[in-house]
Amino acid sequence: MEDLKATPLREHHEGLKALMAPFGGWLMPIQYAGIIAEHKWCREKAALFDICHMGEFLFQGDIVADGLDDVFTFSVQNIPVGRSRYGFLLNERGGVIDDLIVFRLAQDQVMIVVNAATIDNDFAVIRSRLKEGANLTDISQRTGKLDLQGPLSREVLVELFGPEIGSIPFFKFIKTTILGVEALVSRTGYTGELGYEIFIPAHKAVELWEQLLKDPRVAPAGLGARDLLRLEVGYSLYGNDLDENTTPVAAGLRNFVNLDKEFVGKNALVEEQQRGPERVKVAFKVTSRRSPRHHYEIWREGAAVGTVTSGAFSPMLGCGIGLGFVTPDASALGTKLSIRHERVEMEAEVVELPFYTGGSLRA
Amino acid sequence: MSMYFSKEHEWVKIDGSQATVGISAHAAHELGDITFVELPQVGKTLKQFDTLAGIESVKAASDIYAPVSGKVVAVNDKLEDAPELVNESAEEEGWICRLEVANAADVSALMDAAAYAEYLKGLE
């Protein structure tokens, strides 16, 4: 087996008796107390996630002249300083190399936050699309990232680190001092709850983790709960719901693509939009507590129409939920589907996203 | 009443001609939060180690095999709405079904509690 990378918090996870497993080349905590208990804690209180495995790149220079503005499906130059934006890095075919968030730190400085498994490739691709000599640095190693997510996350952070954090609007961030060092606190997350992503020098991640966990409103949560939380609000998981053979048009994420600007993959998206995608993403609810799972088949009226890309039992809805890709004729809201795998068969219906609408995201 | 375990982590308690079946506490722990139990049909007849039921957790879907041959005479329908009973009390409240035992000699292919404990050590 390949050598797994570990975050600065590995020993702390092991000390908490976390179940550890490989994820995107990293040894990560999957669960501590239990996936459903951690999920519930995040929906009701404040859950702390070790997200140090994700990648961060720093760009310094002239965004337009150095070519950064044409790299992603949205304009970097148009992001106001202090705001962030979600979108995609595409290949020539319009397929998703990665989904990512760009933070506009200053007029001439941005941070790009990418998925863990794709760090090296993303860096090479972005680099290759910039002007020769442009200043792009992979700062993943020295950057720690902890996410505090849940309706109580704001009051916890305000009490610990001051009132400034309390007034950050959704998809904005501030630079502030935490534990004596400069940190970036962003009102973003992957759970559908009010929450913050905290970027701090990697050598301070342990101290921040310990300090946050001292608060009785805070409990650690693993990647198992994180996956359940993001699926309930319909967020895509790279590698499952998005990959190099899937375009944002097929994935129903057209909102994060600006066709009025240039980027690699644009022509493929325009063409696909004109002729209509061959497969489209659907969200579906199962009529029982059964869980659909990645790779299960999707059938309609006796014919195979697609494949499940994410699925789980939703504790908030009390039934199975999933995302998948199907032929367009099977994608209309209300379409009755059958999810099959070996001797398992479950009835499902195409529904709107998000599955769960009660989150504190914009509170 | 005697209790036996299979290599696939089912347990069976034999009381005269009736057998109560479930999954072991070890199996329930390994599965994590159990979210669904597919109960067998009452009246169904099974041979030893046939697929008896299905169980799903947040992590995986697995089959449950009949530890002895017999006919299903009762199911624990509490599990339909509260499958977490299997996590909370795998070897008591979280029982899955009762079988009318067809062949008492089937237990010779199973382990007693001490042998199962040894078997689990070997899996570590």
HADDOCK unambig.tbl for C-alpha pairs under 7 A between the chains (distance, minus, plus):
assign (segid A and resid 34 and name CA) (segid B and resid 32 and name CA) 6.95 0.50 0.50
assign (segid A and resid 34 and name CA) (segid B and resid 33 and name CA) 6.85 0.50 0.50
assign (segid A and resid 35 and name CA) (segid B and resid 33 and name CA) 6.95 0.50 0.50
assign (segid A and resid 36 and name CA) (segid B and resid 33 and name CA) 6.72 0.50 0.50
assign (segid A and resid 289 and name CA) (segid B and resid 35 and name CA) 6.69 0.50 0.50
assign (segid A and resid 289 and name CA) (segid B and resid 36 and name CA) 5.72 0.50 0.50
assign (segid A and resid 290 and name CA) (segid B and resid 36 and name CA) 5.96 0.50 0.50
assign (segid A and resid 312 and name CA) (segid B and resid 58 and name CA) 6.79 0.50 0.50
assign (segid A and resid 313 and name CA) (segid B and resid 35 and name CA) 6.75 0.50 0.50
assign (segid A and resid 313 and name CA) (segid B and resid 58 and name CA) 6.76 0.50 0.50
